[in-house]
């Protein structure tokens, strides 16, 4: 029976989201991942036995030949222990898979952070619905959004507000819902992060009733980007003019190009309220861009002065994107979202701890940084789901073997499993990098008295500092504050530096993760052949949905260009100590050091290009610099991901899991180093023999890990009930849908 109403969805939620059993987490949850269904065990056992037939035999001969080479003769004891720890195909233990899942979903209270959403996805409320028109699919996403909210409010009616202030849970939600509903992922990011999160981050949360939004009687949306002001949003034209005579503000769209572009402001989903970014004008003076709480619609339609035009359907899962403009909409004084970055008295006097309009603007939209983590989380979940489906299909799809009457799974062939293993290695690196960034970002709010202080970092320091160490306020009263003031200013600058580094890392990670997710989804679709073209098989919609994540919360290339411009001189590459003996190309630590050197080489080239660029031509100088600078950012992303990968491997408690992670990390690093071997050879960081040994080292690492593809993919821990609804993930094909009533 097709479930289409909110009431039915909530009924399903009450059935599907029981509390964890007493005495421990639910079997199969991220905190207790060892449990598998009978179908899972059958697929995994059959797959690993078949892979061992030819692939392992070839792998062992490759390893033997490699072991006799000059480069591998001095292999480190760690590498030897890794090889010894890896069992034969099909014998990886449940403990190894459990340890992999524990590491993949590490963090505060994994069952609450991840398990809540994992348990929710197994029922018909989140299965693929064939035959829906775009408008029906958009409406379904809103029904599912209310289902998510019901889970939160079951904890406490105010839980959604606290949820919006929890980076770990907020990001985790997107990881789990991304694979099942791209539209829902977009809506959840807007309502919980951009809308409700903006309210929580400002004074309004203390003196305003948030229950219409936490109970989702009104859906929240966020209006910032304008039709003619996308990446240059700081040039936006929408204005909110202080009305001294009547009080409050006049919100107005002055030109057609100032219409807010692509917010979900239609009547689909019920009454809506927006947080609108607008330029605050006081007596004709521009005070910078602030956010204004603006009701858009009620049960009867859009409110007076608000014009909403629905845009054509875009690629990917449908969302009710619109073009929205305002014609002298009156707002009360309380509509202005205020905080330390700016408070406006009823008389029109603005006070701020920030020194300029740009800083006030960045503080107002500080939620965009968390949005980057949400977008990368959603696409990360999509990549892991695509791999789970593709790996399962690779082991159930059989083709003719080299002997008469022999049937082998396509996974037996290096041309097939090698590509999937490359993608798996990247997905593990993406996951560990994302965990690292979210942990550091959440740490910005650990200080005493912070509300969600991590959201304030975009504005930088709370004072406008001068080279002499005194703030604007200190210079006004002439005190200078002596040694204590100097120390506080120094700590403030260090804190600002940490914030800027973490926010830049969030941007770099968002670009790298979403780009890699697209590549993985496309690869998995191709590896599934014609079966992968059907949406019911769970993969074909993912690349288009990932495209939305690439553009949302800052277009990837634009935020990388910004990061590159800051890192040319504002970033120190942590170069390793000089080695006294040649490194081993089978040693992940040595490979990681080579990637660090590549990052440093590209930074040096970028610095040289900037210094030697045409004087008097800023655009020309940056054009000469941007290519090596962007290469530096790419190498930085990969090196940071490798660091997170190796750290996770060191934390493994199961020997097999540790060996698998190190083999997988070698695959990841060797793939990333291929484009840098010429530079590393020229700089004397690799010898000719080492360069020649790299392809064999990659083949060796692939051969070691390939028999364990199912274990590595099943560690992503997608709910068995969800996978059972996907024909390709359960050993069937699209024709199974023809047999369903």
C-alpha positions as CSV (number, residue, x, y, z in Angstrom):
1,X,0.0,0.0,0.0
2,X,1.4,3.4,-0.9
3,X,1.8,5.7,2.1
4,X,1.2,9.4,1.1
5,X,-0.2,11.2,4.0
6,X,1.6,12.8,7.0
7,X,-0.6,10.8,9.4
8,X,0.4,7.5,7.8
9,X,4.0,8.6,7.9
10,X,3.9,9.4,11.6
11,X,2.2,6.1,12.2
12,X,5.1,4.4,10.5
13,X,7.6,6.4,12.5
14,X,6.1,5.3,15.8
15,X,6.4,1.7,14.6
16,X,9.9,2.0,13.1
17,X,11.7,4.1,15.7
18,X,11.6,2.2,19.0
19,X,14.0,3.1,21.7
20,X,17.2,1.0,21.8
21,X,16.7,-2.2,23.7
22,X,17.5,-2.1,27.3
23,X,21.1,-2.9,28.1
24,X,22.6,-1.9,24.8
25,X,22.0,-0.3,21.4
26,X,19.8,-1.8,18.7
27,X,21.7,-4.5,16.7
28,X,22.9,-3.1,13.4
29,X,23.0,0.5,14.7
30,X,26.3,2.4,14.3
31,X,27.2,1.7,17.9
32,X,26.6,-2.0,17.5
33,X,27.1,-2.8,13.9
34,X,27.9,-6.4,13.8
35,X,24.4,-7.7,13.1
36,X,23.4,-8.6,9.6
37,X,20.4,-10.2,8.0
38,X,20.4,-13.6,6.5
39,X,20.3,-12.1,3.0
40,X,23.3,-9.9,3.8
41,X,25.3,-12.9,5.1
42,X,24.4,-14.9,2.1
43,X,25.5,-12.2,-0.4
44,X,28.7,-11.5,1.5
45,X,29.7,-15.1,2.0
46,X,29.0,-16.0,-1.6
47,X,30.8,-12.9,-2.9
48,X,34.0,-13.3,-0.9
49,X,34.3,-17.0,-1.7
50,X,34.0,-16.2,-5.5
51,X,36.4,-13.3,-5.4
52,X,39.0,-15.5,-3.8
53,X,38.9,-17.9,-6.8
54,X,41.1,-15.9,-9.2
55,X,41.6,-12.5,-7.8
56,X,43.3,-13.7,-4.6
57,X,45.5,-16.1,-6.5
58,X,46.7,-13.3,-8.8
59,X,47.1,-11.0,-5.9
60,X,49.3,-13.4,-4.0
61,X,51.6,-13.8,-6.9
62,X,51.8,-10.0,-7.3
63,X,52.6,-9.7,-3.6
64,X,55.3,-12.3,-3.9
65,X,57.0,-10.6,-6.9
66,X,56.7,-7.2,-5.2
67,X,58.3,-8.6,-2.0
68,X,61.4,-9.5,-3.9
69,X,62.0,-6.0,-5.4
70,X,64.6,-3.7,-4.1
71,X,62.1,-1.1,-3.0
72,X,60.0,-3.5,-0.9
73,X,62.9,-5.4,0.6
74,X,63.2,-2.8,3.4
75,X,59.4,-2.7,4.1
76,X,58.6,-1.4,7.6
77,X,57.4,-3.7,10.3
78,X,54.0,-2.0,10.3
79,X,53.4,-2.9,6.7
80,X,54.5,-6.5,7.4
81,X,52.1,-6.7,10.3
82,X,49.3,-5.3,8.2
83,X,49.8,-8.0,5.6
84,X,49.9,-10.7,8.3
85,X,46.7,-9.4,9.9
86,X,44.6,-9.7,6.7
87,X,42.8,-13.0,6.6
88,X,41.9,-14.8,3.4
89,X,38.9,-13.9,1.4
90,X,35.6,-14.5,3.1
91,X,37.1,-14.9,6.6
92,X,37.0,-11.3,7.8
93,X,35.3,-11.4,11.2
94,X,32.2,-9.7,12.4
95,X,34.4,-8.0,14.9
96,X,36.4,-6.4,12.0
97,X,33.2,-5.1,10.4
98,X,32.0,-3.8,13.8
99,X,35.2,-2.0,14.4
100,X,35.1,-0.4,10.9
101,X,31.6,0.8,11.5
102,X,32.6,2.1,15.0
103,X,35.4,4.2,13.4
104,X,33.3,5.4,10.5
105,X,30.6,6.7,12.9
106,X,32.8,7.8,15.8
107,X,31.8,10.8,17.8
108,X,29.7,11.8,20.7
109,X,26.9,9.3,21.5
110,X,26.9,7.5,18.1
111,X,23.6,5.8,18.7
112,X,21.8,9.1,19.4
113,X,23.7,11.0,16.7
114,X,23.4,8.4,13.9
115,X,21.2,5.6,15.2
116,X,18.1,7.7,15.5
117,X,18.1,8.4,11.8
118,X,19.3,5.0,10.7
119,X,16.4,3.3,12.5
120,X,13.9,5.7,10.9
121,X,14.9,4.8,7.3
122,X,13.8,1.2,7.2
123,X,10.1,1.4,6.6
124,X,7.8,2.3,3.7
125,X,7.8,6.0,4.6
126,X,11.3,6.3,3.1
127,X,11.2,3.8,0.2
128,X,11.3,4.9,-3.4
129,X,7.8,5.8,-4.7
130,X,7.5,5.2,-8.5
131,X,5.2,7.2,-10.7
132,X,5.0,10.4,-8.7
133,X,4.8,13.7,-10.6
134,X,7.4,16.4,-9.6
135,X,4.8,18.3,-7.6
136,X,3.9,15.1,-5.7
137,X,7.5,14.3,-5.0
138,X,8.1,17.8,-3.6
139,X,5.0,17.4,-1.4
140,X,6.3,14.0,-0.2
141,X,9.5,15.6,0.9
142,X,7.6,18.0,3.2
143,X,5.6,15.1,4.6
144,X,8.9,13.3,5.4
145,X,10.3,16.6,6.9
146,X,7.4,16.6,9.4
147,X,8.2,12.9,10.1
148,X,11.7,13.9,11.1
149,X,10.4,16.6,13.3
150,X,8.0,14.2,15.0
151,X,11.0,12.1,16.0
152,X,12.7,15.2,17.5
153,X,9.6,16.5,19.3
154,X,9.1,13.0,20.8
155,X,12.2,13.7,22.8
156,X,11.0,17.2,23.9
157,X,8.8,19.8,22.3
158,X,11.8,22.2,22.3
159,X,14.2,19.6,21.0
160,X,14.3,20.9,17.4
161,X,15.9,24.2,18.6
162,X,18.6,22.3,20.5
163,X,19.1,20.0,17.5
164,X,19.8,23.1,15.4
165,X,22.6,24.0,17.8
166,X,24.2,20.5,17.6
167,X,26.6,20.2,14.7
168,X,27.1,16.5,15.1
169,X,23.5,15.5,15.0
170,X,22.6,18.1,12.4
171,X,25.3,16.8,10.0
172,X,24.4,13.2,10.8
173,X,20.8,13.7,9.8
174,X,21.9,14.8,6.3
175,X,24.2,11.7,5.9
176,X,21.3,9.3,6.4
177,X,18.5,11.1,4.5
178,X,20.7,12.1,1.6
179,X,20.5,8.7,-0.2
180,X,16.7,8.3,0.2
181,X,15.4,11.8,-0.7
182,X,17.5,14.7,-2.1
183,X,14.6,17.1,-1.8
184,X,14.2,16.3,1.9
185,X,17.9,16.8,2.4
186,X,17.5,20.3,1.0
187,X,14.4,21.1,3.1
188,X,16.0,19.8,6.3
189,X,19.1,21.9,5.8
190,X,17.0,25.0,5.2
191,X,14.6,24.6,8.0
192,X,16.9,23.3,10.8
193,X,20.2,24.9,9.9
194,X,19.6,28.1,7.9
195,X,16.2,29.1,9.4
196,X,15.9,27.7,12.9
197,X,19.7,27.9,13.5
198,X,19.7,31.6,12.6
199,X,17.0,32.2,15.2
200,X,18.9,30.2,17.8
201,X,22.1,32.2,17.1
202,X,20.5,35.6,17.7
203,X,18.8,37.4,20.6
204,X,15.4,36.5,19.2
205,X,15.6,33.0,20.5
206,X,15.5,34.3,24.1
207,X,12.4,36.5,23.8
208,X,10.4,35.0,20.9
209,X,8.1,32.0,20.9
210,X,9.7,29.4,18.6
211,X,7.0,26.8,19.0
212,X,5.4,27.4,15.6
213,X,8.7,26.4,14.0
214,X,9.8,23.7,16.4
215,X,6.3,22.1,16.1
216,X,6.5,22.8,12.4
217,X,3.1,24.5,12.3
218,X,5.1,26.8,10.1
219,X,8.0,25.7,7.9
220,X,11.1,27.9,7.9
221,X,13.0,29.0,4.8
222,X,16.0,31.3,4.1
223,X,16.2,34.1,1.5
224,X,19.6,35.4,0.8
225,X,20.8,34.9,-2.8
226,X,19.3,37.2,-5.4
227,X,18.7,36.7,-9.1
228,X,21.6,39.0,-10.1
229,X,23.7,38.5,-6.9
230,X,24.8,34.9,-6.3
231,X,28.4,34.5,-5.3
232,X,28.6,38.3,-4.9
233,X,25.8,38.2,-2.3
234,X,27.4,41.1,-0.4
235,X,26.2,43.3,-3.2
236,X,22.5,42.4,-2.6
237,X,19.9,45.1,-3.2
238,X,17.0,44.1,-1.0
239,X,16.5,46.8,1.6
240,X,14.8,47.1,5.0
241,X,14.3,50.8,5.7
242,X,13.8,51.9,9.3
243,X,10.5,53.7,9.6
244,X,11.0,56.3,12.4
245,X,7.4,57.6,12.2
246,X,5.5,54.3,12.5
247,X,8.3,52.1,13.9
248,X,9.6,48.9,12.4
249,X,10.9,48.4,8.8
250,X,9.8,48.6,5.2
251,X,11.1,45.5,3.4
252,X,11.3,46.1,-0.3
253,X,12.7,44.6,-3.5
254,X,13.9,47.6,-5.5
255,X,14.8,45.9,-8.9
256,X,13.8,42.7,-10.7
257,X,17.4,41.5,-10.3
258,X,17.0,41.8,-6.5
259,X,14.3,39.1,-6.3
260,X,15.3,36.3,-4.0
261,X,16.4,33.3,-6.2
262,X,15.4,29.7,-5.6
263,X,14.0,29.7,-2.0
264,X,11.3,27.1,-1.3
265,X,8.6,29.8,-0.8
266,X,5.6,28.2,-2.5
267,X,2.4,27.1,-0.7
268,X,3.6,23.5,-0.9
269,X,4.3,22.2,2.6
270,X,2.0,24.6,4.4
271,X,2.4,28.1,5.9
272,X,5.9,29.4,5.8
273,X,8.1,32.0,7.5
274,X,11.4,33.2,6.2
275,X,14.6,34.7,7.4
276,X,15.3,37.3,4.8
277,X,18.7,38.9,4.3
278,X,18.3,42.6,3.5
279,X,20.4,45.8,3.6
280,X,19.5,47.8,6.7
281,X,19.0,51.5,5.9
282,X,18.8,54.1,8.8
283,X,18.1,57.6,7.6
284,X,19.5,56.7,4.2
285,X,22.8,55.3,5.7
286,X,23.7,51.7,4.8
287,X,24.4,49.8,8.1
288,X,25.1,46.5,6.4
289,X,23.2,43.3,5.7
290,X,21.1,41.8,8.5
291,X,18.4,39.1,8.8
292,X,14.7,39.8,9.2
293,X,12.1,37.3,10.4
294,X,9.3,37.6,7.7
295,X,6.0,35.7,7.5
296,X,5.4,34.7,3.9
297,X,2.1,32.8,3.9
298,X,-0.7,31.3,5.9
299,X,-3.4,28.7,5.3
300,X,-5.1,31.1,2.9
301,X,-2.1,31.9,0.7
302,X,0.7,34.4,0.4
303,X,0.5,37.5,2.5
304,X,0.1,41.0,1.0
305,X,3.1,42.5,-0.6
306,X,4.8,39.1,-1.2
307,X,5.1,37.9,-4.8
308,X,6.1,34.3,-5.4
309,X,6.6,32.7,-8.8
310,X,7.5,29.0,-9.0
311,X,10.5,28.2,-11.1
312,X,10.7,25.4,-13.6
313,X,11.7,22.0,-12.3
314,X,15.4,21.6,-11.9
315,X,17.6,18.5,-12.2
316,X,17.5,16.2,-9.3
317,X,14.8,15.5,-6.8
318,X,12.1,18.2,-7.1
319,X,12.0,21.1,-4.6
320,X,9.5,24.0,-4.8
321,X,12.1,26.6,-5.8
322,X,10.7,30.0,-6.5
323,X,11.5,33.6,-7.3
324,X,10.3,35.8,-4.4
325,X,10.1,39.6,-4.1
326,X,8.7,42.1,-1.7
327,X,6.7,45.3,-2.2
328,X,6.9,47.5,0.8
329,X,6.2,44.8,3.3
330,X,5.9,46.2,6.9
331,X,7.8,44.4,9.6
332,X,7.9,45.1,13.3
333,X,11.0,46.1,15.1
334,X,11.3,42.6,16.6
335,X,11.7,41.2,13.1
336,X,15.4,42.3,13.1
337,X,17.6,39.4,14.2
338,X,20.0,41.1,16.6
339,X,23.1,40.1,18.5
340,X,26.5,41.4,19.5
341,X,27.2,42.0,15.8
342,X,24.4,44.6,15.7
343,X,21.6,45.9,17.9
344,X,19.3,48.7,16.8
345,X,17.4,50.7,19.4
346,X,13.8,51.8,18.6
347,X,15.2,55.3,18.1
348,X,17.5,54.0,15.3
349,X,20.9,53.9,17.1
350,X,23.0,50.9,16.0
351,X,25.7,49.4,18.3
352,X,28.0,46.7,17.3
353,X,31.2,45.0,18.5
354,X,32.2,44.5,14.9
355,X,34.1,47.1,13.0
356,X,32.6,47.2,9.6
357,X,29.6,46.2,7.5
358,X,31.2,43.2,5.9
359,X,31.9,41.6,9.3
360,X,28.3,42.3,10.4
361,X,27.1,40.6,7.2
362,X,29.3,37.5,7.7
363,X,28.1,37.2,11.3
364,X,24.5,37.4,10.2
365,X,24.9,34.6,7.7
366,X,27.3,32.6,9.9
367,X,25.0,29.5,9.5
368,X,26.3,29.1,5.9
369,X,29.5,27.4,7.3
370,X,27.4,24.8,9.1
371,X,25.4,24.6,5.8
372,X,28.6,23.5,4.0
373,X,29.0,20.7,6.5
374,X,25.4,19.7,5.9
375,X,25.8,19.7,2.2
376,X,29.0,17.6,2.3
377,X,27.3,15.2,4.8
378,X,24.3,14.7,2.5
379,X,26.5,13.9,-0.5
380,X,28.8,11.7,1.6
381,X,25.8,9.6,2.5
382,X,24.8,9.3,-1.1
383,X,28.3,8.2,-2.1
384,X,28.3,5.5,0.6
385,X,24.9,4.3,-0.4
386,X,25.9,4.1,-4.1
387,X,28.9,2.0,-3.1
388,X,26.9,-0.3,-0.9
389,X,24.5,-1.1,-3.8
390,X,27.2,-1.3,-6.5
391,X,29.4,-3.7,-4.4
392,X,26.4,-5.9,-3.6
393,X,25.5,-6.0,-7.3
394,X,29.2,-6.8,-8.3
395,X,29.0,-9.9,-6.2
396,X,25.6,-11.1,-7.2
397,X,25.9,-10.4,-11.0
398,X,27.5,-13.4,-12.7
399,X,29.2,-13.7,-16.1
400,X,30.9,-16.4,-18.0
401,X,34.4,-17.4,-16.7
402,X,37.4,-18.6,-18.5
403,X,36.5,-22.3,-18.1
404,X,33.6,-24.1,-19.8
405,X,30.5,-23.7,-17.7
406,X,32.1,-21.5,-15.2
407,X,30.2,-18.5,-13.8
408,X,32.0,-15.7,-11.9
409,X,30.8,-12.6,-10.2
410,X,31.9,-9.5,-12.0
411,X,33.7,-8.5,-8.8
412,X,36.3,-11.2,-9.6
413,X,37.8,-9.0,-12.2
414,X,40.4,-6.3,-11.4
415,X,38.9,-4.0,-14.0
416,X,35.7,-4.0,-12.0
417,X,36.6,-4.4,-8.3
418,X,39.6,-2.1,-8.7
419,X,37.4,0.8,-9.6
420,X,35.0,0.1,-6.8
421,X,37.9,-0.2,-4.3
422,X,39.3,3.1,-5.4
423,X,35.9,4.6,-4.8
424,X,35.6,2.9,-1.4
425,X,39.0,4.2,-0.4
426,X,37.9,7.7,-1.3
427,X,34.6,7.3,0.6
428,X,36.4,6.2,3.7
429,X,38.8,9.2,3.4
430,X,35.8,11.5,2.9
431,X,34.1,10.1,5.9
432,X,37.1,10.5,8.2
433,X,37.8,14.0,7.0
434,X,34.2,15.0,7.6
435,X,34.3,13.7,11.1
436,X,37.5,15.6,11.8
437,X,36.0,18.9,10.4
438,X,32.7,18.6,12.3
439,X,34.6,17.8,15.5
440,X,36.7,20.9,15.2
441,X,33.8,23.1,14.2
442,X,31.7,21.9,17.1
443,X,34.7,22.6,19.4
444,X,34.3,26.3,18.6
445,X,31.2,26.3,20.9
446,X,32.7,24.5,23.8
447,X,33.6,27.7,25.7
448,X,31.7,28.6,28.9
449,X,28.6,30.7,28.2
450,X,28.6,30.1,24.5
451,X,25.2,29.6,22.9
452,X,26.3,28.4,19.5
453,X,29.5,30.2,19.4
454,X,30.8,28.2,16.4
455,X,28.2,30.1,14.3
456,X,29.8,33.4,15.1
457,X,33.2,32.6,13.7
458,X,32.5,34.0,10.2
459,X,32.7,37.5,11.4
460,X,36.2,37.0,12.9
461,X,37.1,38.8,16.2
462,X,34.7,40.7,18.3
463,X,37.0,43.8,18.2
464,X,38.6,45.8,15.5
465,X,42.3,45.4,16.3
466,X,45.2,47.6,15.3
467,X,48.9,46.8,15.0
468,X,49.6,48.2,18.5
469,X,47.3,45.6,20.1
470,X,44.6,47.9,21.3
471,X,41.0,47.7,20.2
472,X,38.7,50.5,18.8
473,X,37.0,50.7,22.2
474,X,40.3,50.8,24.1
475,X,41.7,53.6,21.8
476,X,38.5,55.6,22.5
477,X,39.0,55.6,26.2
478,X,42.8,55.9,26.0
479,X,43.5,53.1,28.5
480,X,45.4,50.6,26.4
481,X,44.7,48.1,29.2
482,X,48.4,47.3,29.8
483,X,49.7,43.7,29.9
484,X,46.3,42.1,30.5
485,X,44.9,43.9,27.5
486,X,47.8,42.8,25.3
487,X,47.3,39.2,26.5
488,X,43.6,39.3,25.8
489,X,44.2,40.8,22.3
490,X,46.8,38.1,21.6
491,X,44.4,35.4,22.7
492,X,41.6,37.0,20.7
493,X,43.8,37.0,17.5
494,X,44.7,33.4,18.1
495,X,41.1,32.5,18.6
496,X,40.2,34.3,15.4
497,X,43.0,32.5,13.6
498,X,41.6,29.1,14.7
499,X,38.1,30.1,13.6
500,X,39.3,31.2,10.2
501,X,41.3,28.0,9.7
502,X,38.4,25.8,10.7
503,X,35.9,27.7,8.5
504,X,38.4,27.5,5.6
505,X,38.8,23.8,6.2
506,X,35.0,23.4,6.1
507,X,34.9,25.1,2.8
508,X,37.8,23.0,1.4
509,X,36.2,19.8,2.7
510,X,32.8,20.7,1.2
511,X,34.3,21.2,-2.2
512,X,36.4,18.1,-2.2
513,X,33.8,15.8,-0.6
514,X,30.9,16.9,-2.9
515,X,33.1,16.6,-6.0
516,X,34.4,13.2,-5.0
517,X,30.8,12.1,-4.2
518,X,29.7,12.9,-7.7
519,X,32.6,10.9,-9.2
520,X,31.7,8.0,-7.0
521,X,28.0,8.0,-7.8
522,X,28.8,8.1,-11.5
523,X,31.3,5.3,-11.2
524,X,28.9,3.1,-9.3
525,X,26.1,3.8,-11.8
526,X,28.3,2.7,-14.6
527,X,29.5,-0.4,-12.8
528,X,25.8,-1.4,-12.4
529,X,25.3,-1.2,-16.2
530,X,21.8,-0.8,-17.5
531,X,20.3,-1.8,-14.1
532,X,21.9,1.4,-12.7
533,X,19.8,3.5,-14.9
534,X,16.5,2.8,-13.0
535,X,15.7,5.1,-10.1
536,X,14.2,2.2,-8.2
537,X,17.7,0.7,-8.0
538,X,18.8,3.5,-5.8
539,X,21.7,5.1,-7.8
540,X,20.6,6.9,-10.9
541,X,19.1,9.9,-9.1
542,X,22.2,10.4,-6.9
543,X,24.5,12.3,-9.3
544,X,21.9,14.9,-10.1
545,X,21.1,15.3,-6.4
546,X,24.8,15.7,-5.6
547,X,25.0,18.5,-8.2
548,X,22.8,20.6,-5.9
549,X,25.2,20.1,-3.0
550,X,28.1,21.2,-5.2
551,X,26.4,24.6,-5.8
552,X,24.6,25.1,-2.5
553,X,26.1,27.0,0.4
554,X,28.8,28.4,-1.8
555,X,29.7,27.2,-5.3
556,X,32.7,24.8,-4.9
557,X,35.1,26.6,-7.3
558,X,34.3,30.0,-5.7
559,X,34.9,28.9,-2.1
560,X,38.1,27.1,-3.2
561,X,39.3,30.2,-4.9
562,X,38.7,32.1,-1.7
563,X,40.5,29.4,0.3
564,X,43.4,29.4,-2.2
565,X,43.8,33.2,-2.0
566,X,44.1,32.9,1.8
567,X,46.4,29.9,1.8
568,X,49.1,31.2,-0.6
569,X,50.7,33.2,2.2
570,X,48.4,32.5,5.2
571,X,48.9,28.8,5.5
572,X,51.9,26.8,6.7
573,X,52.4,23.3,5.2
574,X,53.5,20.9,8.0
575,X,56.5,19.5,6.2
576,X,57.9,16.2,7.7
577,X,61.5,15.9,8.9
578,X,64.1,15.0,6.3
579,X,64.5,11.2,5.9
580,X,67.8,9.6,6.5
581,X,67.0,6.5,4.4
582,X,64.8,5.9,1.3
583,X,61.1,5.6,2.0
584,X,59.0,2.5,1.3
585,X,56.3,2.9,-1.2
586,X,54.2,0.4,0.7
587,X,54.3,2.5,3.8
588,X,51.3,4.9,4.2
589,X,53.3,7.3,6.4
590,X,55.9,7.7,3.6
591,X,53.1,8.2,1.0
592,X,51.4,10.8,3.2
593,X,54.7,12.7,3.5
594,X,55.1,12.8,-0.2
595,X,51.6,14.3,-0.6
596,X,52.6,16.9,2.0
597,X,55.6,17.8,-0.2
598,X,53.3,18.1,-3.2
599,X,51.1,20.5,-1.3
600,X,54.2,22.6,-0.4
601,X,55.5,22.6,-4.0
602,X,52.3,24.0,-5.4
603,X,52.2,26.6,-2.6
604,X,55.7,27.7,-3.6
605,X,54.7,28.0,-7.2
606,X,51.6,30.0,-6.3
607,X,53.7,32.4,-4.2
608,X,56.2,32.8,-7.1
609,X,53.4,33.5,-9.6
610,X,51.9,36.1,-7.3
611,X,55.1,37.9,-6.7
612,X,56.1,37.8,-10.4
613,X,52.7,38.6,-11.8
614,X,52.1,41.8,-13.8
615,X,52.3,44.8,-11.6
616,X,49.3,47.1,-11.6
617,X,47.0,44.4,-12.8
618,X,45.4,42.5,-9.8
619,X,43.3,40.4,-12.1
620,X,46.3,39.4,-14.2
621,X,48.3,38.6,-11.1
622,X,45.6,36.4,-9.7
623,X,45.1,34.7,-13.1
624,X,48.7,33.7,-13.1
625,X,48.4,32.5,-9.5
626,X,45.1,30.7,-9.4
627,X,46.0,27.5,-11.2
628,X,48.9,26.5,-8.8
629,X,47.0,27.9,-5.9
630,X,44.0,25.6,-6.6
631,X,46.4,22.7,-7.1
632,X,47.7,23.5,-3.6
633,X,44.1,23.4,-2.2
634,X,43.5,20.0,-3.9
635,X,46.6,18.6,-2.4
636,X,45.8,20.1,1.0
637,X,42.3,18.4,1.0
638,X,43.8,15.1,0.1
639,X,46.6,15.3,2.6
640,X,44.2,16.4,5.4
641,X,41.9,13.5,4.5
642,X,44.9,11.1,4.6
643,X,45.8,12.3,8.0
644,X,42.3,11.7,9.3
645,X,42.4,8.3,7.6
646,X,45.6,7.2,9.2
647,X,44.4,8.5,12.6
648,X,41.3,6.3,12.3
649,X,43.4,3.3,11.4
650,X,45.5,3.8,14.5
651,X,42.4,3.8,16.6
652,X,41.2,0.4,15.3
653,X,41.1,-2.2,18.0
654,X,40.6,-5.2,15.7
655,X,43.8,-6.3,13.9
656,X,41.9,-7.1,10.7
657,X,40.1,-3.8,10.6
658,X,43.4,-2.0,11.2
659,X,45.1,-3.9,8.4
660,X,42.2,-3.3,6.0
661,X,42.2,0.5,6.8
662,X,45.9,0.8,6.2
663,X,45.7,-1.2,2.9
664,X,42.7,1.0,1.9
665,X,44.6,4.2,2.8
666,X,47.5,3.0,0.7
667,X,45.2,2.7,-2.3
668,X,43.9,6.2,-1.6
669,X,47.4,7.8,-1.3
670,X,48.9,6.0,-4.3
671,X,46.0,7.1,-6.5
672,X,46.4,10.7,-5.3
673,X,50.2,10.7,-5.8
674,X,50.1,9.6,-9.5
675,X,49.7,13.2,-10.8
676,X,52.6,14.4,-8.6
677,X,55.2,11.8,-9.4
678,X,57.0,14.0,-11.9
679,X,57.4,16.9,-9.5
680,X,58.5,14.6,-6.6
681,X,61.0,12.9,-8.9
682,X,62.4,16.3,-10.1
683,X,62.7,17.5,-6.5
684,X,64.6,14.3,-5.4
685,X,61.8,13.2,-3.1
686,X,61.3,10.0,-5.1
687,X,63.9,7.9,-6.9
688,X,63.4,6.5,-10.4
689,X,63.2,3.0,-8.8
690,X,60.5,4.2,-6.5
691,X,58.5,5.8,-9.3
692,X,58.7,2.5,-11.2
693,X,57.5,0.6,-8.1
694,X,54.4,2.7,-7.5
695,X,52.1,0.9,-10.0
696,X,53.0,-2.4,-8.5
697,X,52.5,-1.0,-5.0
698,X,49.0,0.1,-5.9
699,X,48.2,-3.3,-7.4
700,X,49.5,-5.0,-4.2
701,X,47.3,-2.8,-2.0
702,X,44.3,-3.5,-4.3
703,X,44.9,-7.2,-4.2
704,X,45.1,-7.2,-0.4
705,X,41.8,-5.3,0.1
706,X,39.8,-6.6,-2.9
707,X,38.6,-9.9,-1.3
708,X,37.1,-7.8,1.5
709,X,35.0,-5.4,-0.6
710,X,31.8,-6.6,1.0
711,X,33.0,-6.1,4.5
712,X,34.3,-2.6,3.7
713,X,30.9,-1.7,2.1
714,X,28.7,-3.3,4.7
715,X,30.5,-1.3,7.3
716,X,28.6,1.7,6.0
717,X,25.8,0.1,7.9
718,X,22.8,1.0,5.7
719,X,19.6,-0.4,7.2
720,X,18.9,-3.9,6.0
721,X,15.2,-3.1,5.6
722,X,16.0,-0.2,3.4
723,X,18.4,-2.3,1.2
724,X,15.8,-5.0,1.0
725,X,13.5,-2.5,-0.9
726,X,16.2,-1.9,-3.5
727,X,16.2,-4.7,-6.1
728,X,19.9,-4.2,-7.1
729,X,21.0,-4.3,-3.4
730,X,19.3,-7.6,-2.7
731,X,20.6,-9.7,-5.5
732,X,17.7,-9.1,-7.8
733,X,17.1,-6.7,-10.7
734,X,14.6,-4.1,-11.9
735,X,12.3,-6.8,-13.1
736,X,11.5,-7.6,-9.5
737,X,9.3,-4.4,-9.5
738,X,7.1,-6.0,-12.2
739,X,6.2,-8.8,-9.8
740,X,5.1,-6.4,-7.1
741,X,1.3,-5.6,-6.8
